[in-house]
Structures are given as C-alpha cells and as structure tokens.
Amino acid sequence: MNIAILSGKGGTGKTTVSTNLSLVTGSNYIDCDVEEPNGFIFLKPSQIASREVKMDYPLVDTNLCALCGACAKVCQFNALVRTKKKITLFEKLCHGCRACGLMCNHGALTFGKRVVGRIEEGTLWDIVCKRGILNVGELMAVPVIKELLTNLPEGVNLLDCSPGTSCNVVCSLQYADSAVLVTEPSLFGLHDLKMAVQLVRCFNLPLSVIINKYNREDDRIERYCQQENIRVLGVIPYDREVVRVYSSGKMVVQLPEYRERFEKIAKNLREVFPWN
Amino acid sequence: MKVAISSTGRDLNSMLDTRFGRCNYFIIYDVEKGFVKAMENRGQISGGGAGIAAAQQIMDEDIDMVITGSMGPNAFNLLRNSDIKVYQCKNIQVEKAIQMLKDGGLEELTQVGPAHAGIGMGSGKGFRGGR
C-alpha cells in the first residue's frame, strides 16, 4: 500500500506530515522530492546504501553518420541538432526515449549511459527510509523518481512528493494507491489544493486532507472539503512550538501533545485507507 | 546572403522580437533579392530547448546572418559553430533593422545572454519539473 503525500502549494508541511506519520505508524518513508529531498534530516536513518541512477543517451558514430538529420527531426525534446558538420547532442534535454535510434537508417547511433542521480536506502529501527537525489544541474527528475518507486519495500509506504502538480508529482502518483493532501488555511493554500485534488481525481485515487498551520478563524479549507465531500483527517495548529522543534531538525511527535495528534490522524487514516 | 530576423509578425512592418528562441516568426530576407518569406518559429511552442529548435530551423534554411535581441548559450554556440553571424538589435521595425544591417549600423552579438530569458515574461512558468 503506497500513500502519496502531496499538497499543491509548497511549504505546507508534506515532509513534516510524512516523517511524523511514518514514525507513529511504523510505515516506510520514501522521499520522492528528488530535487531537494529533506526527510532524512528529520528521520536520520542509518546504514545507508547508495546506488546510481543512469539514463540512456545517443552516441553518434561519425564514420557511419550520413548527416541526414532524421534523428534530430524525430527528437521531441530538441536534444539533437543537425549542423552542417555534425549531429550535436544536448544530453540534458535527452529523455532517453531512443526514437533517434529507431529512425537512423545508417546504423550510426548507439546508446551510452550517464549518471543523473542516485537512490539512497537506510533504516530507522524497522522503518525503511528511501530517497532519490537528482544531480545538481540535471533537468529531469522523473527517471530518478521512477527508479526510486520501482521495487518498493513490503508494507505501507508513505511517498513524500514534490510540491506542485508537475510531472514529478504525476509520476509519483502513478505508483500510489491513495493520496493525502497537506494544505494550509490561506488563499494560496486553497488555490493549489484545488489543483492537487483535480490531479488526484484524474487517477481515481481515494483522497483525504490534513490541514497544517491551522487557525480557528480561517475555515476556507474546511468549507471547501465539505463542499467536495473530502474527509479532513486532522489538523496541526499554527504553533510556535512546532516551528521551534521542526527548525532544530527534530520530530514534532517528540512533543506529547503532538504525538497524540498524529496518532489520531493515523487512526483516521486507517479508517479511510484500511491496511493490516 | 540570407538574413533571418526574429519578429513579432509576418511582414517587414512588424516589430523585431528581441527574443530568439521564443519569437513568433522569423522573417527571411535576401540582401540582393529582398523579402523571401516569414516562417513560424517552431521553438516558441516547444516545452524546452526553444533556442535549439529555432537554431535548427535557421540552419535548415541556409541562413547566413541572424538579427535578434539576445540569444542563450545553446543557440549561440550552435550558430557560431555553423559560421552564422548574429547581429544585435533593439525592438524596432524589421525593415529598419535590415536597413541598419545594410548600412553597417548593427553590432555583432559577442556575449551570450542568460538561458531561458525568453520564457514567461515574468509570469514564472514553473521551471521546477514541468516536463
């Protein structure tokens, strides 16, 4: 069972919710925000094993190349260009789809592999903690996310997704069985929550909401959820103490009051998405 | 000698578009024979690598010179390696830009502009992911 934690708006508390829920429920934690994974800062897993993520890219044999330009023409990502002298590759734009290889009638294209990121896997007690890391300067996160989410451990996995509703989130949702949307009571929070709800509904996944930075005076999220018939699993108050603990890299559930809160959220979560 | 000018419209009265990769059209002009045609820039609709797509089009048309406002590193290097000269111009009428080129009033572009400069015009089209 894979539960995607997403938000739409950035900074609403996806990582706070995912790491603390993972601890309270004993679920595995999977950091899919490969452009800037930060969950390990809080969970501090040990015995970390690392492996590289590689992508295909075309190599042109200039002796065989007839400079016909068929490879450049078929490339949907403008990664290949035919100049008068040679075929030029912009490797960071290459999606590794190999269409260029199919189009080449001269046998001039072969494929090499290049490293674009890595996967790290460690443990915290019996919790498996995994994350993908995209190398600095690389443009495409999806290959790293796909590699990260293939062969996930048994049991319940919490997928801590990227913000927004981009390809990165879409890719993560392809591996999810259900979704929890973390939001905050602000105009921006609600606006992006609506987009995230739309996206999750495209996948026909069951979804529910957690409201972070909750304050009693602003009920725009609750009103929206009621309208849309979306269950609110719980709220995390807008509290200086939470920020203090979080900003020193500690778990919010270290505070007894918040352990109780997260346990309640976990109980509600089990009601919505039952697991053993 | 064929010149390509990045343009907002299809004719010589149009204003020059200072963006290379994301301009709407290229006006192709033959220095001896005059106006040749306007072609849509395939770069403007591409998700990424707009400058590269535009440069490919320029190379396929056997252009000798380009007039534009600025150019990112990828397109700039492609054109330079193909011996296509790039001249810099402000957003004036395409016709006037051509006249300035003929009069020797345009400077060759020697400095690469920032990457992705032609995108969004400040609307912040998400560059986090998005493709």
Interface residues (C-beta under 8 A of the other chain):
Chain A: E35 G69 A72 F77 N78 A79 V81 R82 T83 K84 K85 T88 F90 L93 L139 M140 A141 S162 P163 G164 S166 C167 N168 V169
Chain B: G43 S46 G47 G48 G49 A50 I52 A53 A55 Q56 M59 D60 N74 L78 N81 S82 G126 R128 G129 G130 R131
